[in-house]
């Protein structure tokens, strides 16, 4: 290992050391518990039913059969520590495959600063160290994209089905893939898109057969959640969009990166990455406006933003470096200017400048304070841990 490290150039050694530090922090977070996600207990219950009784009870509508099965098997072997380590492995795979994809699409070494933004983002880091499906879904999508771009349409379709079986919200990213591929000037784009789409559709339908059986029909896909008015939904989504990268980073993006992003959109006809990321970003934002719930639901948007920034700021790595630095600071310290009147059902905001613990520090502390929440009852234990870690509960 040391010999291989010495063989790297100075930049390579720097990235290797940064990766080792991130891994050490991630393992420490996993050791503190499987996370404070609102669905974590139900995911374990669903997984255990699969692995121990070969029965299926969705963790929540419409289910996440791929991740639930992975969780059940790994929990049976090594408990929540192993399920958390699996999330780290999925995050590592996402980073490696994304790096190779961007390189194969013609981006230079500065692309890694954009990828570092994805790694350093505290909400992404928390998801990557929790027993949750978010990172698995992203990893399957990016792996499928790389397979598709290498003319392996069947493998791509299978990976896309696994992404849908991990998280149905992956459809927003797959819409971006379809548009990018169908409008590609490279020969065979339509054929690849249709082949991958057919395999993905068939695979997704097959994966959700247990959900249909468990529900006795298609009721598993019905949404019973009440919706607020459109302006309320939009306001809640915008507030969480700002919270996704933190206020200082949001200001930096608006001040320096937006012009570059607009310029990058002019390469729509020639850049597969721009078409994919632009459509995926818009689609994922539309979905989030309708369901502006968890911060982790914004990770597809973050992935698309990272790809766009990698293209737009390839010649301006210092802006990317500054964004990465701000994300690392955001993990420890969160600066707010506004706060909702009700963190769970906001209808308005008020001016409330505050400085509180960042998302990673806060989540870590809540794991230590609620070590067995994933085994408990939804309201008494799970929601207490969720309220501890969620923003604006300070």
N, C-alpha and C positions, 0 to 999 in steps of 0.2 A: 504494500500500500504506500509506504513512504517513498519507495523507488519510483512508483508511478507518479506520485505527487511532485517529486523532484524533476521528472521528465516534462512536466507542463511548463508552459511559458508563464511569465509573471501574471498576465491576466487570467490564465487558466487556474493558477494557484489561488488567486483572489476569489474566483467563483467557487472553487472547491472548499476553501475555508468558510466562506459565507454559507454554503450549503450545509457544512458540518455544524455550524452554529445554529442554523435554522432547525436542523434535525434534532439537535440536543434539546432545544426549547420545545419542539413538538412532542418529543417523547416524554418530557416532563409534564406537559399538559395532559397527555393521554394517561399517564400514570396517576394523575389527580382524579380521573373519572371519565366516563364516556360522553360528557358534555351536558349542556343545559337546554338542549332543543326541546321544544314543546311536545314533540312526537317520540322522543327517545324511548320512553317506557313501552309504548305501543309497538315500536319497531322490534324491541327485544321480545315482547310477547308473541308477535307474529312470527318472528324468526324461530323461536323455540317451538312453536306449534308445527312449523314446517320440518325442522330438523329432528324433533323428538317424537312427533306423532303423525307426521306426513299428512297434516291437515292444514288448511289455509284460512286465516282470519286476517283480512287486510288491516294494516296499522292505522289507516285512515283512507277515505275514498280518494281516488279509485284504487289505491294500493301501490306498492312499490315492490313487486314480486322478486325482481333480481336482487335488489339490495337486501330485502328481508330474508331471502334465502341465504345470501352470503353471511349476513349477521347471525342467522341461526346456526349455521354450520361452524363458523369460527367461534361463536360463543360456547358451543358444545365442546369444542376442542380446548380453548384457552381463555374463555370468559371475556369480559368487556375489555381487558387489556389488549387481547388479540384483535377484537373488532376495531378498536381505535388505531392500532398499528396498521391494520388494513387500509384505513382511510389515509394514513400517511403514505403508504405505498401507492395508493391511487393518485394522490396529489403529486408524488414524485414522477409517476408515469405521465401524468398530465403535463408537467413541466418539460420533461425530456421530449415527448412526442411533439408538443407545441414548438419547442426550439427547432427540432428537425423540420417540421412543416414550414416554419417561417424561413429557414435557411433554404429549403428546396424551392420556395417561391421567390427566391432572389434577394432576401434581406441579409444585410451584413451583420457583423458581430454586435453592433449597437442594439440589435433586437433583444439581446439578453437583459438590457435595462428595462425594457417594456415588460418582459416576462417576470423580472424581479418585482415589478409593481404588483403583479398578480400574487406573487408569493408573500410580499410584505404587507399587503392589505390585511388589516386585522380581522375583518369579517371572513375573508377567504381562509386565513390562518386558523381561525376558530373552527370553521367548517371542516378543514383538513385534519383536525385533531379530535373530531367528534364522531360518534357512531351515527352518521347521517348520510343521506344519499347524494348530496349536492355535488361533491367532488367526483364521485363515481360516474355520475351522469355526464359531467363535463369531460372526463377522461375518455369515456366511450365515444362521445361526439368527435373530439379532436382526433382520436385514433381512426375513427371512421372516415373523417375528412382526408387524412393522410392516405388511407387505403384507396379512397376514391380518386385522389389526384395521381395515384400510381397505377390507375387503371385496374383496380381490384374491386369491381363493383359489388360482387357477391359478399366478399368479406366486409366491405363498407356497410352494406345493408344489414348484415348480421350485427355489426357493432352499433349501428343506429337503433336497431331493435332493442339491444341491451340498454342503450341510453334511455329509450322510452320506458323500458321495464324498470329502470332505476328511478326515473322522474319524468312524468308525462309533460312537464313544462319544457322538456328538451325539444318539443315540436317547434318552438320559436327559432332555435338554432338550425334545425333541419330545414325550416323554410328558407333561411339564408343560404344553406347549402344548395337547395334546389334551384333557387334563383341564380346563384353564382354559376352553377354548372350548366344550366339550360341556356345561359347567355354567353357561355365561354366560346371563344373563337377557335379553340383547339378542337381538332376533329374528334368526333365520338362523344361529345358532351351530352347530347340528348340521350344517346344509348346508355351511357353510364348512369345518368340520373334516373332513367326509367327502370333499369335493372336494380339499382340500389334501392329505389323507392318501393319496388315490388317486394323485394326480400324484406325490407324494413317493415312494410305494412303486414306481410304475412307473419313475420316473427313477432311483431307487437301483438297482433291478434291472438297468437298462440300463447304468449306469455300472460295475457290477461284472461285466459279461459278460467283459471282458478277463481278470479274475482267474480266472474259471471256466475260460476257455480255457487260460490259462497253467498252471493246476493240473490240467487234464484232468478236472475235476469239482468237487465242493464241498469237497474237502480243504483248499482255501485258507482256509476259515473255521474249521478245526479248531484247538482250543487244546491244545498239547502241553506247556504249562508246568506244572510240578509245583506243587501247592498245599500250604501249611503248614496247621497246625491252625487252627480258627476263632478261638481266643483270640489266637494269634500274629498272624493277619491283622488282627484288630481292633486289637491293640496297635500294630502298625506303622502302620495307617491313622490312629489317633488321634494318634500322635507326629507324623506329617506334617501332620495338620490343624493342630496347634499351630504347626508350622513354616511353614505357609502364610502367616500374617500376622505371625509373630514372637511371642515370648513376651509382651512388654509390650502389644502390641495385643490379643492373646488375653485377657489379664487385663482390659483396659479393656472389651472386648466383653462378657465374662462379668459384669463388675461393673455396667456402666451400660446396655448395649444389650439384653441378654437380656430384661429386663422389657418394654422397648418392643417387642421382636420378638414376644413372647407377646401383647401387646395388639394388635399389627398382625394377628396371625392371627385375631383375632375378626372382622376384616372380610372373612373368607374368602368369604362369600356375595355381597359387593358389589364386591370388588376383584379384577379380572382378574390384575393384577400379583402379588398375594399368592398366588393359586392357582397360577399358573405357577411362581413362584420357590420356593414351599414344596415342591411336588411335584418340581420339577427338582433342588432341593437334596437331598432324601431319595434320589431315584433315583441321582443322581451319587455320593452317598456310599456307597450300597449297592454300586455298581459298583466304587468305589475300595477298599472293604473286601475285595472279591474279588481285586482286582489293585492292591495298594498299592505302586506302583512309582515313577514319576517325579513330581516336584512339579508339573510342568505338567499332569499328568492331573487335578489339582484345580481347574483354571481354570473348568470348568463350575460347580463348587460355588461358586467365588469370584464368578462372575457372578450367580448366584442370590442369594448373600448380599448383594451390592451392591444388587440390586433391593429386597430385603427391608429393608435399612438405609435406602434412599432413602425408602421408605414409612414405616417406623417412626420415623425420626429427622428427618422433614421439619421439625418444629418445634424441633428441638434441633441446629442445625448445628454448634455448638461441639464436640459429641462427634465428629461427622464430621471436623471440622477437626483435632482431636487425633489421630484415627486416620490421616488423611492424613500429618500430620507424623511420626508414628511409622513409617509405611511408608517415608517418605523417609530417615529415620534407619536403618531396617532395611536399606535398599539398600546402605548403607555399612558398618554395623556389625551383627553378629549376636550376640545374647546367648543362650547355651544353659545349661540346668541339667542336662539328662540327655543321655546319648549311648548309642547301641546297641553291643552287644558286637561285632557284625559289620555294617558299613554295608551290605553287599550282601545278607546273609541273617540279619537280626537275629532272635535268639531271646529276648533279654533286654536290659534297659537298666541302666546304672549312673549314679550321681550324679557329674556332672562339670561343674561350673560353668566356663564358658569365655566369652571375648569374642574373636571372630574377625572377619575381613573379611566384609562383607555379601554377599549373592548377586550383586548387580550388579558390585561391585568385583571379586569373585572370578572371575566369569564373564569379565569384561573381561580380567583378567590371564591367564586360561587361554587365551583366544583369541590373545593375543599370544605366549604360550609354545608354542602348538600351531597355528600358522597354516595348515598344510596338512593337518590331520587329516581333513578331509572328502574328501581325495583318497586317503587311505591305506587300509591293511588294517584290518579291524574290531578285532582284538585288539591289534595292535601300536601303531596310531596312534589310532584312534577311541576305544577304551576308555580309553586313557591320558588323552585330553582330557576324556572324561566323568568319570573318577575325579578329575581335577583340579578340576572345577567342582562336582561333586555334594556335597551336605552331608554332614557327619560324616566326611569323608576328611582333615580337617585334622590 
